[in-house]
């Protein structure tokens, strides 16, 4: 039985909202709905101009819609809350699908318990493809991949559960791999122009009773698209008798049809319902909690960004690809853990003597020098004089003065089995290496008989540089040695203690086999297997990369700068670590945004799952090369832009870049360098504050988007966008 008989004929008034482009309009109504007080808003965007795009966002922690807008910046136009989530935690635990720019951050929940039975529902989802064309249906994950179905799995509470969804059930489904951005929720309100809520006899999506029911009046949020390609965000207030009592789901469905939607989805409502338009401070409605609720996800109309340069595969010598170089320099499971490059060659310290096929090769443990552009073997370096360690070679780094450093790994460092680093002169690759560094452990640094050498990182030259090491199993610290005038200035390492943001001891595990990377003068990124990359500024925790990474395995996160953006290159493991993918992230904010992700043929179903890998980056003025090594797979090489060597080598690609952390900031924003002068500007050009001879600037009491001008000690000027919460 239909619950509505006549069109509602709501009177909509166009609102004057500042800072919106001509493609977006916002309307409001206070026309009573079925005799009840009612207030609603909708934003409609014309996607055909190519200037606007639909985004679905999710951070590491819950945020209000205003915070989503503030964190995104001035290119965010309209934002509404997204799908369902766990309200009991501050982190973003989404129960609904979130896909953003092709990256799956969360799937619709794949099972629920009802009446003592376990069901596998398909729940509603809506999104757009790369051309911003709408797609809608019912979604769940099949082996970790979102699928979209034209009909729901017909589960009925109390009856025998339907089979678990698959590539054949429900029928007509597809792997939703062409989604650019999408959000989940439920129920589907309108499908192919038909109201799906004509009665409440079937709750196939098995939604909670405070969402789905013929008598449930609530604040609502819905998303729909029309036949002309325009997309609509709709919200209505509720639970406020003098303002708006709210709406039933069938009423929202009918309203969306009257607004011209052919397909529409209900998402989270109630206290989560909010619409922010124009600026982060302009919340149009009256949230029923009294203020905006922090939510796990949000959807936005934003300014369309220029398409990124393509990620081009140069070569791929991995198990999954099946390709091999000739001669075959590849390695078997876990016999290589690191990789380094100078742009012309790639250097791989292989500690075993078998190749990827498991067939004994002609190379003993050796540093294999590979042409960076072709992947073909150039030579193997001399091992004369190299000795000691549980593994004789394990990690590598290229210095700014064209030297290659190769270190061993020992499980119990001592005078008889020290951690050693050998140096190769890359201007004379036929020469034997020399001993560059040796450390036998010390009681003062707490390194007696510890395991050391799983990884090291190096910045600078062998004349003046910095060596950093993290110890497997150690928490809250790393070791540092300084090289001055060609010698190690401190035989006993500096122990760098890590702190929480409030200055207390940092106690979270960095993961297994962790590495520490410099990201400017006073900042480091730390990544171990089992944890996401974390940033520390002045040794204080500043944030962790969020759900843009599917898995936590792997222990590499190489920072570099490209097109003015701070980036990380890392290796990601999808599903149960069976899919190995290389990823480039923009970490302007520590949550991270995916710029590039390799095809899944980088690796699939390795015979040994291991959390160690390697990544090397070489940046030119107009592009970069990136090399991904999986200890279980092999090596794949990619490029972006023009990577022709112009004589400017960037083997330590972050050193000349100025960053602000955290960004967004509260109270204080820190620079990655010490500056002569720091000036904080409003977007209109007004000077807000200025400080000299410092690496920080106060922003307490501010909110919004600002520009920071930094005059560094070399006289260079840098303009950086800063978001203040």
Buried (B, 14 or more C-beta within 10 A) or exposed (E): EEBBEEEBEBEBEEBEBEEBBEBBBBBBBBEBBBEBBBBBBBBBBBBEEEBBBBBBBBBBBBBBBBBBBBBBBBBBBBBBBBBBBEBEEEEBBBBBBBBBBBBBBBBBBBEBEBEEEEBBBBBBBBBBBEEBBBBBBBBBBBEEBBBBBBBBBEBBEEEEBBEBBEEEBBEEBBEBEBBBBBBBBBBBBBBEEEBBBBEBEEBBBBBEEEBBBEEBBBBBBBBBBBEEBBBBBBBBBBBBEEBBBBBBBBBBBBBBBEBBBBBBBBBBBBBBBBBBBBBBEBBBBBBBBEEBBBBBBBBBBBBBEEEBBEBEBBBBBBBBBEBBBEEBBBBBBBBBBBBBBBBBBBBBBBBBBBBBEEEEBEBEBBBBBBBBBEBEBBBBBBBEEBEBBBBBBBBBBBBBBBBBBBBBBBBEBEEEBBBBBBBBBBEEBEEBBEEBBBBBBEEEBBBEEBBBBBBBBBBBBBBBBBBBBBBBEBBBBBBBBBBEEEEBEEEBBBBBEBBEBEEEEBEEEBBBBBBBBBBBBBBBBBBBBBBBBBBBBBBBBBBBBBBBBBBBBBBBBBBBBBBEBBBBBBBBBBBEBBBBBBBBBBBBBBBBBBBBBBBBBBBBBBEEBBBBBBBBBBBBEBBBBBBBBBBBBBBBBBBBBEBEEEEEBBBBBBBEBBBBBBBBBEEEBBBBBEBBBBBBBEEEEEEBEEBEEBBBBBBEEBBBBBBBBBBBEEEEEBEBBBBBB
